[in-house]
Amino acid sequence: MLFFLHHGYRVIAHDRRGHGRSSQTGDGHDMDHYADDLAALTAHLDLKNAIHVGHSTGGGEVVHYLGRHGESRVAKAAIISAVPPLMVKTAANLAASPRKSLTDFRRSSPPIVRNFIAIFRRSFLWLQPPGAKASEAIIQNWWRQGMMGGAKAHYDGIVAFSQTDFHCRPQEDQRARAGDAWRRRSNRPYADAGPLSAKLLKNGTLKTYKGFPHGMPTTEAATINADLLAFLKG
């Protein structure tokens, strides 16, 4: 955010419901509500020609917002290491993750949410080849952010990001980005994530960062910020 402020942009970030400083509401932790909350915020601030940048689940939120509410307030969108188009395995999506593996992942989170986040924070940020240097300070900061979210929001959010079908085709220029290391080492094949997202879009373009982790906006900020700035100005 500071990077783009220094380059003259107005920068807005929101805490998703149940996360960060948002209310610890017990319901509405699904993509429809995420998209509607974003629409309510953009309408309240009367944003026009906004450029949306969504990472991970946030990428799905951006795509669903555009598909559900249209692009009248949007100039461009970039999705980074994002969940679309569909993570769960179906008859038409055989290369994706089996529903059981996602269900088991979800069931493991509520009783041990603190340990769950502690383990996930490392794979999220440094799921790279052996020898990759990790910053303990960044890991602890990600743990802090994760622990600010409610257990119910985390629990329901797994279904939201893994079982929502994002096969829509908004018309704006959207850049799909993906960290190769995360995709290669997860149950979600890289070829069915970033490349397919870009292919589904009329004006979509793809930029792949070989060896970058899922959390690359933080760990590889210099590269990602510079490329995003070029995309914003292009």
RASUL-V84580 format. One record per residue. N is the residue number from 1. RES is the residue in one small letter. SS is DSSP state (H for helix, E for strand, C for the rest). PHI is phi in radians with two decimals (* if undefined). Layout:
n:N res:RES ss:SS phi:PHI
n:N res:RES ss:SS phi:PHI
This chain:
n:1 res:m ss:C phi:*
n:2 res:l ss:H phi:-1.10
n:3 res:f ss:H phi:-1.00
n:4 res:f ss:H phi:-1.35
n:5 res:l ss:H phi:-1.06
n:6 res:h ss:H phi:-1.17
n:7 res:h ss:C phi:-1.75
n:8 res:g ss:C phi:1.56
n:9 res:y ss:C phi:-1.64
n:10 res:r ss:C phi:-1.40
n:11 res:v ss:C phi:-2.10
n:12 res:i ss:C phi:-2.23
n:13 res:a ss:C phi:-2.25
n:14 res:h ss:C phi:-2.16
n:15 res:d ss:C phi:-1.58
n:16 res:r ss:C phi:-1.00
n:17 res:r ss:C phi:-0.92
n:18 res:g ss:C phi:1.43
n:19 res:h ss:C phi:-2.09
n:20 res:g ss:C phi:0.95
n:21 res:r ss:C phi:-1.69
n:22 res:s ss:C phi:-1.29
n:23 res:s ss:C phi:-1.07
n:24 res:q ss:C phi:-1.49
n:25 res:t ss:C phi:-1.20
n:26 res:g ss:C phi:-1.59
n:27 res:d ss:C phi:-2.36
n:28 res:g ss:C phi:1.40
n:29 res:h ss:C phi:-1.55
n:30 res:d ss:C phi:-2.58
n:31 res:m ss:H phi:-1.13
n:32 res:d ss:H phi:-1.07
n:33 res:h ss:H phi:-1.20
n:34 res:y ss:H phi:-1.01
n:35 res:a ss:H phi:-1.16
n:36 res:d ss:H phi:-1.19
n:37 res:d ss:H phi:-1.10
n:38 res:l ss:H phi:-1.13
n:39 res:a ss:H phi:-1.11
n:40 res:a ss:H phi:-1.11
n:41 res:l ss:H phi:-1.18
n:42 res:t ss:H phi:-1.14
n:43 res:a ss:H phi:-1.23
n:44 res:h ss:H phi:-1.07
n:45 res:l ss:C phi:-1.51
n:46 res:d ss:C phi:0.92
n:47 res:l ss:C phi:-1.31
n:48 res:k ss:C phi:-2.32
n:49 res:n ss:C phi:0.96
n:50 res:a ss:E phi:-1.33
n:51 res:i ss:E phi:-1.93
n:52 res:h ss:E phi:-1.67
n:53 res:v ss:E phi:-2.14
n:54 res:g ss:E phi:-2.15
n:55 res:h ss:E phi:-1.92
n:56 res:s ss:C phi:1.04
n:57 res:t ss:H phi:-1.04
n:58 res:g ss:H phi:-1.08
n:59 res:g ss:H phi:-1.14
n:60 res:g ss:H phi:-1.14
n:61 res:e ss:H phi:-1.08
n:62 res:v ss:H phi:-1.12
n:63 res:v ss:H phi:-1.10
n:64 res:h ss:H phi:-1.20
n:65 res:y ss:H phi:-1.05
n:66 res:l ss:H phi:-1.15
n:67 res:g ss:H phi:-1.20
n:68 res:r ss:H phi:-1.61
n:69 res:h ss:H phi:-2.10
n:70 res:g ss:C phi:1.48
n:71 res:e ss:C phi:-2.00
n:72 res:s ss:C phi:-1.09
n:73 res:r ss:C phi:-1.78
n:74 res:v ss:E phi:-2.01
n:75 res:a ss:E phi:-1.67
n:76 res:k ss:E phi:-2.60
n:77 res:a ss:E phi:-2.57
n:78 res:a ss:E phi:-2.18
n:79 res:i ss:E phi:-2.02
n:80 res:i ss:E phi:-2.08
n:81 res:s ss:C phi:0.79
n:82 res:a ss:C phi:-1.61
n:83 res:v ss:C phi:-1.39
n:84 res:p ss:C phi:-1.08
n:85 res:p ss:C phi:-1.46
n:86 res:l ss:C phi:-2.75
n:87 res:m ss:C phi:-1.55
n:88 res:v ss:E phi:-1.44
n:89 res:k ss:C phi:-1.30
n:90 res:t ss:E phi:-2.38
n:91 res:a ss:C phi:-1.06
n:92 res:a ss:C phi:-1.71
n:93 res:n ss:E phi:-2.45
n:94 res:l ss:C phi:-1.22
n:95 res:a ss:C phi:-1.43
n:96 res:a ss:C phi:-1.46
n:97 res:s ss:E phi:-1.37
n:98 res:p ss:C phi:-1.04
n:99 res:r ss:H phi:-1.01
n:100 res:k ss:H phi:-1.08
n:101 res:s ss:H phi:-1.14
n:102 res:l ss:H phi:-1.25
n:103 res:t ss:H phi:-1.17
n:104 res:d ss:H phi:-1.11
n:105 res:f ss:H phi:-1.05
n:106 res:r ss:H phi:-1.18
n:107 res:r ss:H phi:-1.14
n:108 res:s ss:C phi:-1.35
n:109 res:s ss:C phi:-1.46
n:110 res:p ss:C phi:-1.11
n:111 res:p ss:C phi:-1.22
n:112 res:i ss:C phi:-2.27
n:113 res:v ss:H phi:-1.01
n:114 res:r ss:H phi:-1.16
n:115 res:n ss:H phi:-1.19
n:116 res:f ss:H phi:-1.02
n:117 res:i ss:H phi:-1.19
n:118 res:a ss:H phi:-1.08
n:119 res:i ss:H phi:-1.30
n:120 res:f ss:H phi:-1.13
n:121 res:r ss:H phi:-1.05
n:122 res:r ss:H phi:-1.28
n:123 res:s ss:H phi:-1.17
n:124 res:f ss:H phi:-1.10
n:125 res:l ss:H phi:-1.73
n:126 res:w ss:H phi:-2.34
n:127 res:l ss:C phi:-1.47
n:128 res:q ss:C phi:-2.28
n:129 res:p ss:C phi:-1.04
n:130 res:p ss:C phi:-0.95
n:131 res:g ss:C phi:1.72
n:132 res:a ss:C phi:-1.12
n:133 res:k ss:C phi:-1.50
n:134 res:a ss:C phi:-1.84
n:135 res:s ss:C phi:-1.74
n:136 res:e ss:H phi:-1.11
n:137 res:a ss:H phi:-1.10
n:138 res:i ss:H phi:-1.17
n:139 res:i ss:H phi:-1.04
n:140 res:q ss:H phi:-1.12
n:141 res:n ss:H phi:-1.20
n:142 res:w ss:H phi:-1.16
n:143 res:w ss:H phi:-1.09
n:144 res:r ss:H phi:-1.02
n:145 res:q ss:H phi:-1.12
n:146 res:g ss:H phi:-1.10
n:147 res:m ss:H phi:-1.26
n:148 res:m ss:C phi:-1.30
n:149 res:g ss:C phi:-1.45
n:150 res:g ss:C phi:-1.37
n:151 res:a ss:H phi:-1.04
n:152 res:k ss:H phi:-1.15
n:153 res:a ss:H phi:-1.14
n:154 res:h ss:H phi:-1.12
n:155 res:y ss:H phi:-1.09
n:156 res:d ss:H phi:-1.25
n:157 res:g ss:H phi:-1.13
n:158 res:i ss:H phi:-1.10
n:159 res:v ss:H phi:-1.15
n:160 res:a ss:H phi:-1.03
n:161 res:f ss:H phi:-1.45
n:162 res:s ss:H phi:-1.73
n:163 res:q ss:H phi:-2.08
n:164 res:t ss:C phi:-1.46
n:165 res:d ss:C phi:-1.60
n:166 res:f ss:C phi:-1.78
n:167 res:h ss:C phi:-1.30
n:168 res:c ss:C phi:-2.23
n:169 res:r ss:C phi:-2.26
n:170 res:p ss:C phi:-1.07
n:171 res:q ss:C phi:-1.58
n:172 res:e ss:C phi:-1.29
n:173 res:d ss:E phi:-1.27
n:174 res:q ss:E phi:-2.17
n:175 res:r ss:E phi:-1.78
n:176 res:a ss:E phi:-1.59
n:177 res:r ss:E phi:-2.21
n:178 res:a ss:E phi:-2.55
n:179 res:g ss:E phi:-1.45
n:180 res:d ss:H phi:-1.11
n:181 res:a ss:H phi:-1.11
n:182 res:w ss:H phi:-1.11
n:183 res:r ss:H phi:-1.13
n:184 res:r ss:H phi:-1.24
n:185 res:r ss:C phi:-1.86
n:186 res:s ss:C phi:-1.96
n:187 res:n ss:C phi:-1.36
n:188 res:r ss:C phi:-1.78
n:189 res:p ss:C phi:-1.04
n:190 res:y ss:H phi:-1.01
n:191 res:a ss:H phi:-1.07
n:192 res:d ss:H phi:-1.74
n:193 res:a ss:C phi:-1.96
n:194 res:g ss:H phi:-0.96
n:195 res:p ss:H phi:-1.02
n:196 res:l ss:H phi:-1.22
n:197 res:s ss:H phi:-1.04
n:198 res:a ss:H phi:-1.14
n:199 res:k ss:H phi:-1.12
n:200 res:l ss:H phi:-1.29
n:201 res:l ss:C phi:-1.72
n:202 res:k ss:C phi:-1.02
n:203 res:n ss:C phi:-2.05
n:204 res:g ss:C phi:-1.35
n:205 res:t ss:E phi:-2.25
n:206 res:l ss:E phi:-2.13
n:207 res:k ss:E phi:-2.25
n:208 res:t ss:E phi:-1.87
n:209 res:y ss:E phi:-1.94
n:210 res:k ss:C phi:-1.14
n:211 res:g ss:C phi:1.51
n:212 res:f ss:C phi:-1.32
n:213 res:p ss:C phi:-1.46
n:214 res:h ss:C phi:-1.04
n:215 res:g ss:C phi:-1.52
n:216 res:m ss:H phi:-1.11
n:217 res:p ss:H phi:-1.03
n:218 res:t ss:H phi:-1.65
n:219 res:t ss:H phi:-1.28
n:220 res:e ss:C phi:-2.15
n:221 res:a ss:H phi:-1.03
n:222 res:a ss:H phi:-1.05
n:223 res:t ss:H phi:-1.23
n:224 res:i ss:H phi:-1.12
n:225 res:n ss:H phi:-1.09
n:226 res:a ss:H phi:-1.11
n:227 res:d ss:H phi:-1.21
n:228 res:l ss:H phi:-1.13
n:229 res:l ss:H phi:-1.08
n:230 res:a ss:H phi:-1.11
n:231 res:f ss:H phi:-1.16
n:232 res:l ss:H phi:-1.09
n:233 res:k ss:H phi:-1.45
n:234 res:g ss:C phi:-1.26
